[in-house]
Protein backbone atom coordinates (compact mmCIF):
# COMPACT_ATOMS: atom_id res chain seq x y z
CA UNK A 1 0.00 0.00 0.00
CA UNK A 2 1.48 3.28 -1.15
CA UNK A 3 0.11 5.34 1.72
CA UNK A 4 2.90 4.26 4.08
CA UNK A 5 5.55 5.79 1.86
CA UNK A 6 3.63 9.04 1.56
CA UNK A 7 3.15 9.41 5.24
CA UNK A 8 6.93 9.26 5.62
CA UNK A 9 7.60 11.68 2.80
CA UNK A 10 4.78 14.15 3.30
CA UNK A 11 5.07 14.78 6.99
CA UNK A 12 8.08 17.09 6.78
CA UNK A 13 7.69 20.01 9.12
CA UNK A 14 10.07 22.37 10.89
CA UNK A 15 8.59 22.90 14.33
CA UNK A 16 9.93 24.86 17.25
CA UNK A 17 8.20 24.10 20.52
CA UNK A 18 7.26 26.68 23.12
CA UNK A 19 8.65 24.41 25.85
CA UNK A 20 11.98 24.10 24.09
CA UNK A 21 12.24 27.82 23.28
CA UNK A 22 11.45 28.73 26.86
CA UNK A 23 14.02 26.39 28.32
CA UNK A 24 17.00 26.92 26.04
CA UNK A 25 19.07 29.72 24.66
CA UNK A 26 19.59 30.51 21.01
CA UNK A 27 22.82 28.49 20.90
CA UNK A 28 21.12 25.10 20.55
CA UNK A 29 20.21 24.15 16.95
CA UNK A 30 16.67 23.46 15.79
CA UNK A 31 17.09 19.76 15.13
CA UNK A 32 13.59 19.41 13.68
CA UNK A 33 14.73 21.58 10.76
CA UNK A 34 17.52 19.06 10.12
CA UNK A 35 15.22 16.14 9.25
CA UNK A 36 15.62 14.39 5.92
CA UNK A 37 12.94 11.71 5.89
CA UNK A 38 14.27 10.24 2.65
CA UNK A 39 17.65 9.60 4.34
CA UNK A 40 17.05 8.62 7.98
CA UNK A 41 20.60 7.29 8.29
CA UNK A 42 22.04 10.71 7.48
CA UNK A 43 19.54 12.32 9.82
CA UNK A 44 20.48 9.97 12.65
CA UNK A 45 24.13 10.92 12.21
CA UNK A 46 23.28 14.63 12.36
CA UNK A 47 21.25 14.16 15.51
CA UNK A 48 23.80 12.03 17.33
CA UNK A 49 26.42 14.71 16.67
CA UNK A 50 24.20 17.12 18.64
CA UNK A 51 23.88 14.86 21.69
CA UNK A 52 27.08 16.00 23.49
CA UNK A 53 26.07 19.65 23.00
CA UNK A 54 22.59 18.92 24.33
CA UNK A 55 24.00 17.10 27.36
CA UNK A 56 26.40 19.93 28.14
CA UNK A 57 23.60 22.52 27.92
CA UNK A 58 21.72 20.98 30.84
CA UNK A 59 18.46 21.50 28.92
CA UNK A 60 16.58 18.30 29.76
CA UNK A 61 13.63 19.09 27.51
CA UNK A 62 15.83 19.70 24.48
CA UNK A 63 17.85 16.54 25.10
CA UNK A 64 14.78 14.36 25.60
CA UNK A 65 13.10 15.69 22.47
CA UNK A 66 16.29 15.28 20.45
CA UNK A 67 16.58 11.66 21.53
CA UNK A 68 12.99 10.94 20.48
CA UNK A 69 14.03 11.97 16.98
CA UNK A 70 17.15 9.83 17.11
CA UNK A 71 14.79 6.96 17.90
CA UNK A 72 12.53 7.92 15.03
CA UNK A 73 15.43 7.93 12.59
CA UNK A 74 16.45 4.49 13.81
CA UNK A 75 12.90 3.20 13.50
CA UNK A 76 12.69 4.38 9.89
CA UNK A 77 15.79 2.28 9.21
CA UNK A 78 13.98 -0.70 10.80
CA UNK A 79 16.48 -0.71 13.67
CA UNK A 80 13.62 -1.30 16.07
CA UNK A 81 15.57 -2.65 19.05
CA UNK A 82 17.95 0.30 18.91
CA UNK A 83 15.01 2.69 18.67
CA UNK A 84 13.31 1.17 21.71
CA UNK A 85 16.51 1.29 23.75
CA UNK A 86 16.85 4.96 22.89
CA UNK A 87 13.27 5.59 23.96
CA UNK A 88 13.85 3.68 27.20
CA UNK A 89 16.50 6.29 27.95
CA UNK A 90 14.08 9.10 27.14
CA UNK A 91 11.41 7.59 29.37
CA UNK A 92 13.85 7.57 32.28
CA UNK A 93 14.47 11.28 31.76
CA UNK A 94 10.83 12.38 31.81
CA UNK A 95 9.45 14.43 34.67
CA UNK A 96 6.04 16.00 35.17
CA UNK A 97 7.14 19.39 33.85
CA UNK A 98 8.45 17.97 30.55
CA UNK A 99 5.02 17.73 28.95
CA UNK A 100 6.07 18.28 25.36
CA UNK A 101 8.96 15.86 25.67
CA UNK A 102 6.49 13.28 26.97
CA UNK A 103 4.12 13.83 24.04
CA UNK A 104 6.94 13.35 21.59
CA UNK A 105 8.14 10.26 23.44
CA UNK A 106 4.65 8.75 23.18
CA UNK A 107 4.45 9.52 19.47
CA UNK A 108 7.83 8.02 18.65
CA UNK A 109 7.37 4.92 20.79
CA UNK A 110 4.07 4.40 18.99
CA UNK A 111 5.65 4.93 15.58
CA UNK A 112 8.36 2.37 16.25
CA UNK A 113 5.75 -0.19 17.27
CA UNK A 114 3.65 0.60 14.22
CA UNK A 115 6.62 0.30 11.86
CA UNK A 116 7.25 -3.14 13.35
CA UNK A 117 3.62 -4.15 12.61
CA UNK A 118 2.59 -3.93 16.26
CA UNK A 119 -0.37 -1.59 15.91
CA UNK A 120 -2.02 -2.89 19.08
CA UNK A 121 1.00 -1.74 21.09
CA UNK A 122 1.07 1.60 19.28
CA UNK A 123 -2.62 2.46 19.74
CA UNK A 124 -2.65 3.35 23.48
CA UNK A 125 0.47 5.47 23.02
CA UNK A 126 -1.07 7.49 20.19
CA UNK A 127 -4.29 7.89 22.19
CA UNK A 128 -2.39 9.22 25.18
CA UNK A 129 -0.40 11.58 22.94
CA UNK A 130 -3.68 12.85 21.45
CA UNK A 131 -5.28 13.53 24.83
CA UNK A 132 -2.15 15.05 26.33
CA UNK A 133 -1.54 17.21 23.27
CA UNK A 134 -5.06 18.62 23.37
CA UNK A 135 -4.84 19.24 27.10
CA UNK A 136 -1.52 21.06 26.75
CA UNK A 137 -2.75 23.02 23.71
CA UNK A 138 0.03 21.48 21.65
CA UNK A 139 -2.18 21.28 18.57
CA UNK A 140 0.61 20.35 16.17
CA UNK A 141 1.40 17.18 18.11
CA UNK A 142 -2.25 16.43 18.83
CA UNK A 143 -2.87 16.40 15.08
CA UNK A 144 0.19 14.18 14.65
CA UNK A 145 -1.30 11.69 17.11
CA UNK A 146 -4.71 11.77 15.41
CA UNK A 147 -3.15 11.25 12.00
CA UNK A 148 -1.24 8.23 13.34
CA UNK A 149 -4.51 6.82 14.69
CA UNK A 150 -5.99 7.28 11.24
CA UNK A 151 -3.13 5.23 9.81
CA UNK A 152 -3.38 2.26 12.16
CA UNK A 153 -7.18 1.90 12.36
CA UNK A 154 -9.43 0.10 9.83
CA UNK A 155 -10.88 2.30 7.03
CA UNK A 156 -14.11 3.28 8.80
CA UNK A 157 -12.20 4.39 11.90
CA UNK A 158 -9.53 6.06 9.78
CA UNK A 159 -12.15 8.50 8.56
CA UNK A 160 -13.24 9.34 12.12
CA UNK A 161 -9.69 10.12 13.19
CA UNK A 162 -8.90 11.98 9.99
CA UNK A 163 -11.94 14.15 10.67
CA UNK A 164 -10.71 14.90 14.18
CA UNK A 165 -7.26 15.77 12.90
CA UNK A 166 -8.58 18.05 10.16
CA UNK A 167 -10.90 19.84 12.58
CA UNK A 168 -8.04 20.66 14.96
CA UNK A 169 -5.71 21.64 12.10
CA UNK A 170 -8.30 23.92 10.49
CA UNK A 171 -9.34 25.62 13.74
CA UNK A 172 -5.98 25.92 15.51
CA UNK A 173 -4.33 29.29 16.05
CA UNK A 174 -0.99 27.49 15.68
CA UNK A 175 -0.14 27.81 11.99
CA UNK A 176 2.15 24.78 12.28
CA UNK A 177 -0.95 22.66 12.93
CA UNK A 178 -2.43 23.96 9.68
CA UNK A 179 0.57 22.61 7.81
CA UNK A 180 -0.81 19.13 8.39
CA UNK A 181 -3.72 19.67 6.01
CA UNK A 182 -1.94 18.55 2.85
CA UNK A 183 -0.98 15.25 4.46
CA UNK A 184 -4.40 14.82 6.02
CA UNK A 185 -6.18 15.31 2.70
CA UNK A 186 -3.79 12.75 1.20
CA UNK A 187 -4.18 10.16 3.94
CA UNK A 188 -7.96 10.51 4.07
CA UNK A 189 -8.04 10.10 0.31
CA UNK A 190 -6.19 6.81 0.70
CA UNK A 191 -8.73 5.65 3.26
CA UNK A 192 -11.52 6.24 0.72
CA UNK A 193 -9.43 4.60 -1.99
CA UNK A 194 -8.96 1.49 0.16
CA UNK A 195 -12.74 1.39 0.61
CA UNK A 196 -13.27 1.56 -3.15
CA UNK A 197 -14.80 5.06 -3.12
CA UNK A 198 -12.55 6.38 -5.86
CA UNK A 199 -14.55 9.53 -6.61
CA UNK A 200 -14.30 10.69 -3.00
CA UNK A 201 -10.63 9.75 -2.99
CA UNK A 202 -10.07 11.86 -6.11
CA UNK A 203 -11.80 14.83 -4.48
CA UNK A 204 -9.41 14.68 -1.53
CA UNK A 205 -6.32 13.99 -3.63
CA UNK A 206 -7.14 17.05 -5.73
CA UNK A 207 -7.48 19.11 -2.53
CA UNK A 208 -4.09 17.81 -1.44
CA UNK A 209 -2.59 18.78 -4.79
CA UNK A 210 -4.04 22.29 -4.60
CA UNK A 211 -2.83 22.70 -1.01
CA UNK A 212 0.66 21.51 -1.85
CA UNK A 213 0.91 23.78 -4.87
CA UNK A 214 0.19 26.68 -2.55
CA UNK A 215 2.03 25.56 0.59
CA UNK A 216 4.32 22.65 -0.18
CA UNK A 217 7.63 22.15 -1.94
CA UNK A 218 8.37 20.54 -5.28
CA UNK A 219 8.66 17.01 -3.92
CA UNK A 220 5.28 17.20 -2.20
CA UNK A 221 3.67 18.51 -5.39
CA UNK A 222 5.17 15.60 -7.34
CA UNK A 223 3.79 13.12 -4.83
CA UNK A 224 0.36 14.75 -4.96
CA UNK A 225 0.35 14.59 -8.76
CA UNK A 226 1.36 10.91 -8.59
CA UNK A 227 -1.55 10.25 -6.25
CA UNK A 228 -4.09 11.92 -8.52
CA UNK A 229 -2.79 9.83 -11.40
CA UNK A 230 -3.02 6.66 -9.28
CA UNK A 231 -6.70 7.19 -8.57
CA UNK A 232 -7.28 7.97 -12.25
CA UNK A 233 -6.05 4.43 -12.95
CA UNK A 234 -8.47 3.05 -10.37
CA UNK A 235 -11.27 5.02 -12.06
CA UNK A 236 -10.37 3.57 -15.47
CA UNK A 237 -8.98 6.89 -16.72
CA UNK A 238 -5.81 5.12 -17.77
CA UNK A 239 -4.67 7.42 -20.58
CA UNK A 240 -4.91 10.45 -18.27
CA UNK A 241 -3.04 8.57 -15.55
CA UNK A 242 -0.28 7.60 -17.98
CA UNK A 243 0.14 11.19 -19.21
CA UNK A 244 0.73 12.46 -15.66
CA UNK A 245 3.14 9.64 -14.80
CA UNK A 246 5.14 10.22 -17.99
CA UNK A 247 5.34 13.92 -17.17
CA UNK A 248 6.66 12.99 -13.73
CA UNK A 249 9.20 10.64 -15.29
CA UNK A 250 10.48 13.46 -17.50
CA UNK A 251 10.77 15.79 -14.52
CA UNK A 252 12.63 13.18 -12.46
CA UNK A 253 15.04 12.51 -15.30
CA UNK A 254 15.65 16.19 -16.09
CA UNK A 255 16.34 17.02 -12.44
CA UNK A 256 18.44 13.95 -11.76
CA UNK A 257 16.28 12.87 -8.82
CA UNK A 258 16.79 9.59 -6.94
CA UNK A 259 13.07 8.89 -6.76
CA UNK A 260 11.23 7.18 -9.57
CA UNK A 261 10.45 3.60 -8.64
CA UNK A 262 6.78 4.22 -7.94
CA UNK A 263 6.45 6.30 -11.10
CA UNK A 264 7.98 3.47 -13.15
CA UNK A 265 5.60 1.00 -11.51
CA UNK A 266 2.57 3.11 -12.39
CA UNK A 267 3.70 3.67 -15.96
CA UNK A 268 4.12 -0.10 -16.28
CA UNK A 269 0.65 -0.80 -14.86
CA UNK A 270 -0.95 1.74 -17.20
CA UNK A 271 0.86 0.38 -20.24
CA UNK A 272 -0.21 -3.16 -19.28
CA UNK A 273 -3.85 -2.09 -19.08
CA UNK A 274 -3.53 -0.41 -22.48
CA UNK A 275 -2.21 -3.61 -24.04
CA UNK A 276 1.30 -2.24 -24.56
CA UNK A 277 2.96 -5.22 -22.92
CA UNK A 278 6.42 -4.90 -24.47
CA UNK A 279 6.77 -1.31 -23.25
CA UNK A 280 5.39 -2.27 -19.85
CA UNK A 281 8.05 -4.96 -19.42
CA UNK A 282 10.90 -2.45 -19.40
CA UNK A 283 9.17 -0.26 -16.85
CA UNK A 284 8.39 -3.21 -14.58
CA UNK A 285 12.09 -4.07 -14.66
CA UNK A 286 13.08 -0.50 -13.78
CA UNK A 287 10.48 -0.39 -11.01
CA UNK A 288 11.79 -3.63 -9.51
CA UNK A 289 15.39 -2.37 -9.68
CA UNK A 290 14.47 0.71 -7.61
CA UNK A 291 11.79 -0.63 -5.30
CA UNK A 292 13.58 -3.85 -4.37
CA UNK A 293 16.02 -1.61 -2.48
CA UNK A 294 13.22 -0.40 -0.20
CA UNK A 295 13.53 -2.23 3.14
CA UNK A 296 9.90 -1.70 4.09
CA UNK A 297 8.57 -3.09 0.82
CA UNK A 298 10.94 -6.05 0.99
CA UNK A 299 9.74 -6.85 4.51
CA UNK A 300 6.03 -6.19 4.02
CA UNK A 301 5.15 -6.55 0.33
CA UNK A 302 7.35 -9.31 -1.00
CA UNK A 303 4.58 -10.56 -3.32
CA UNK A 304 4.34 -7.15 -4.93
CA UNK A 305 8.08 -7.08 -5.59
CA UNK A 306 7.94 -10.65 -6.90
CA UNK A 307 5.26 -9.60 -9.38
CA UNK A 308 7.33 -6.63 -10.57
CA UNK A 309 10.31 -8.89 -11.11
CA UNK A 310 8.30 -11.50 -13.03
CA UNK A 311 6.61 -8.95 -15.28
CA UNK A 312 9.96 -7.29 -15.97
CA UNK A 313 11.70 -10.48 -17.15
C-alpha positions in Angstrom: 0.0 0.0 0.0 1.5 3.3 -1.1 0.1 5.3 1.7 2.9 4.3 4.1 5.5 5.8 1.9 3.6 9.0 1.6 3.2 9.4 5.2 6.9 9.3 5.6 7.6 11.7 2.8 4.8 14.1 3.3 5.1 14.8 7.0 8.1 17.1 6.8 7.7 20.0 9.1 10.1 22.4 10.9 8.6 22.9 14.3 9.9 24.9 17.3 8.2 24.1 20.5 7.3 26.7 23.1 8.7 24.4 25.8 12.0 24.1 24.1 12.2 27.8 23.3 11.5 28.7 26.9 14.0 26.4 28.3 17.0 26.9 26.0 19.1 29.7 24.7 19.6 30.5 21.0 22.8 28.5 20.9 21.1 25.1 20.5 20.2 24.1 16.9 16.7 23.5 15.8 17.1 19.8 15.1 13.6 19.4 13.7 14.7 21.6 10.8 17.5 19.1 10.1 15.2 16.1 9.3 15.6 14.4 5.9 12.9 11.7 5.9 14.3 10.2 2.7 17.6 9.6 4.3 17.0 8.6 8.0 20.6 7.3 8.3 22.0 10.7 7.5 19.5 12.3 9.8 20.5 10.0 12.6 24.1 10.9 12.2 23.3 14.6 12.4 21.2 14.2 15.5 23.8 12.0 17.3 26.4 14.7 16.7 24.2 17.1 18.6 23.9 14.9 21.7 27.1 16.0 23.5 26.1 19.6 23.0 22.6 18.9 24.3 24.0 17.1 27.4 26.4 19.9 28.1 23.6 22.5 27.9 21.7 21.0 30.8 18.5 21.5 28.9 16.6 18.3 29.8 13.6 19.1 27.5 15.8 19.7 24.5 17.9 16.5 25.1 14.8 14.4 25.6 13.1 15.7 22.5 16.3 15.3 20.5 16.6 11.7 21.5 13.0 10.9 20.5 14.0 12.0 17.0 17.2 9.8 17.1 14.8 7.0 17.9 12.5 7.9 15.0 15.4 7.9 12.6 16.5 4.5 13.8 12.9 3.2 13.5 12.7 4.4 9.9 15.8 2.3 9.2 14.0 -0.7 10.8 16.5 -0.7 13.7 13.6 -1.3 16.1 15.6 -2.7 19.0 18.0 0.3 18.9 15.0 2.7 18.7 13.3 1.2 21.7 16.5 1.3 23.7 16.9 5.0 22.9 13.3 5.6 24.0 13.9 3.7 27.2 16.5 6.3 28.0 14.1 9.1 27.1 11.4 7.6 29.4 13.8 7.6 32.3 14.5 11.3 31.8 10.8 12.4 31.8 9.4 14.4 34.7 6.0 16.0 35.2 7.1 19.4 33.9 8.4 18.0 30.5 5.0 17.7 28.9 6.1 18.3 25.4 9.0 15.9 25.7 6.5 13.3 27.0 4.1 13.8 24.0 6.9 13.4 21.6 8.1 10.3 23.4 4.6 8.7 23.2 4.5 9.5 19.5 7.8 8.0 18.6 7.4 4.9 20.8 4.1 4.4 19.0 5.6 4.9 15.6 8.4 2.4 16.3 5.8 -0.2 17.3 3.6 0.6 14.2 6.6 0.3 11.9 7.3 -3.1 13.3 3.6 -4.1 12.6 2.6 -3.9 16.3 -0.4 -1.6 15.9 -2.0 -2.9 19.1 1.0 -1.7 21.1 1.1 1.6 19.3 -2.6 2.5 19.7 -2.7 3.3 23.5 0.5 5.5 23.0 -1.1 7.5 20.2 -4.3 7.9 22.2 -2.4 9.2 25.2 -0.4 11.6 22.9 -3.7 12.9 21.5 -5.3 13.5 24.8 -2.1 15.0 26.3 -1.5 17.2 23.3 -5.1 18.6 23.4 -4.8 19.2 27.1 -1.5 21.1 26.8 -2.8 23.0 23.7 0.0 21.5 21.7 -2.2 21.3 18.6 0.6 20.3 16.2 1.4 17.2 18.1 -2.2 16.4 18.8 -2.9 16.4 15.1 0.2 14.2 14.6 -1.3 11.7 17.1 -4.7 11.8 15.4 -3.2 11.3 12.0 -1.2 8.2 13.3 -4.5 6.8 14.7 -6.0 7.3 11.2 -3.1 5.2 9.8 -3.4 2.3 12.2 -7.2 1.9 12.4 -9.4 0.1 9.8 -10.9 2.3 7.0 -14.1 3.3 8.8 -12.2 4.4 11.9 -9.5 6.1 9.8 -12.2 8.5 8.6 -13.2 9.3 12.1 -9.7 10.1 13.2 -8.9 12.0 10.0 -11.9 14.2 10.7 -10.7 14.9 14.2 -7.3 15.8 12.9 -8.6 18.1 10.2 -10.9 19.8 12.6 -8.0 20.7 15.0 -5.7 21.6 12.1 -8.3 23.9 10.5 -9.3 25.6 13.7 -6.0 25.9 15.5 -4.3 29.3 16.0 -1.0 27.5 15.7 -0.1 27.8 12.0 2.1 24.8 12.3 -0.9 22.7 12.9 -2.4 24.0 9.7 0.6 22.6 7.8 -0.8 19.1 8.4 -3.7 19.7 6.0 -1.9 18.5 2.9 -1.0 15.3 4.5 -4.4 14.8 6.0 -6.2 15.3 2.7 -3.8 12.7 1.2 -4.2 10.2 3.9 -8.0 10.5 4.1 -8.0 10.1 0.3 -6.2 6.8 0.7 -8.7 5.7 3.3 -11.5 6.2 0.7 -9.4 4.6 -2.0 -9.0 1.5 0.2 -12.7 1.4 0.6 -13.3 1.6 -3.2 -14.8 5.1 -3.1 -12.5 6.4 -5.9 -14.6 9.5 -6.6 -14.3 10.7 -3.0 -10.6 9.7 -3.0 -10.1 11.9 -6.1 -11.8 14.8 -4.5 -9.4 14.7 -1.5 -6.3 14.0 -3.6 -7.1 17.1 -5.7 -7.5 19.1 -2.5 -4.1 17.8 -1.4 -2.6 18.8 -4.8 -4.0 22.3 -4.6 -2.8 22.7 -1.0 0.7 21.5 -1.8 0.9 23.8 -4.9 0.2 26.7 -2.6 2.0 25.6 0.6 4.3 22.7 -0.2 7.6 22.1 -1.9 8.4 20.5 -5.3 8.7 17.0 -3.9 5.3 17.2 -2.2 3.7 18.5 -5.4 5.2 15.6 -7.3 3.8 13.1 -4.8 0.4 14.7 -5.0 0.3 14.6 -8.8 1.4 10.9 -8.6 -1.5 10.3 -6.2 -4.1 11.9 -8.5 -2.8 9.8 -11.4 -3.0 6.7 -9.3 -6.7 7.2 -8.6 -7.3 8.0 -12.2 -6.0 4.4 -12.9 -8.5 3.0 -10.4 -11.3 5.0 -12.1 -10.4 3.6 -15.5 -9.0 6.9 -16.7 -5.8 5.1 -17.8 -4.7 7.4 -20.6 -4.9 10.4 -18.3 -3.0 8.6 -15.6 -0.3 7.6 -18.0 0.1 11.2 -19.2 0.7 12.5 -15.7 3.1 9.6 -14.8 5.1 10.2 -18.0 5.3 13.9 -17.2 6.7 13.0 -13.7 9.2 10.6 -15.3 10.5 13.5 -17.5 10.8 15.8 -14.5 12.6 13.2 -12.5 15.0 12.5 -15.3 15.6 16.2 -16.1 16.3 17.0 -12.4 18.4 13.9 -11.8 16.3 12.9 -8.8 16.8 9.6 -6.9 13.1 8.9 -6.8 11.2 7.2 -9.6 10.5 3.6 -8.6 6.8 4.2 -7.9 6.4 6.3 -11.1 8.0 3.5 -13.1 5.6 1.0 -11.5 2.6 3.1 -12.4 3.7 3.7 -16.0 4.1 -0.1 -16.3 0.7 -0.8 -14.9 -1.0 1.7 -17.2 0.9 0.4 -20.2 -0.2 -3.2 -19.3 -3.8 -2.1 -19.1 -3.5 -0.4 -22.5 -2.2 -3.6 -24.0 1.3 -2.2 -24.6 3.0 -5.2 -22.9 6.4 -4.9 -24.5 6.8 -1.3 -23.3 5.4 -2.3 -19.8 8.0 -5.0 -19.4 10.9 -2.5 -19.4 9.2 -0.3 -16.8 8.4 -3.2 -14.6 12.1 -4.1 -14.7 13.1 -0.5 -13.8 10.5 -0.4 -11.0 11.8 -3.6 -9.5 15.4 -2.4 -9.7 14.5 0.7 -7.6 11.8 -0.6 -5.3 13.6 -3.9 -4.4 16.0 -1.6 -2.5 13.2 -0.4 -0.2 13.5 -2.2 3.1 9.9 -1.7 4.1 8.6 -3.1 0.8 10.9 -6.1 1.0 9.7 -6.8 4.5 6.0 -6.2 4.0 5.2 -6.5 0.3 7.3 -9.3 -1.0 4.6 -10.6 -3.3 4.3 -7.2 -4.9 8.1 -7.1 -5.6 7.9 -10.6 -6.9 5.3 -9.6 -9.4 7.3 -6.6 -10.6 10.3 -8.9 -11.1 8.3 -11.5 -13.0 6.6 -8.9 -15.3 10.0 -7.3 -16.0 11.7 -10.5 -17.1 
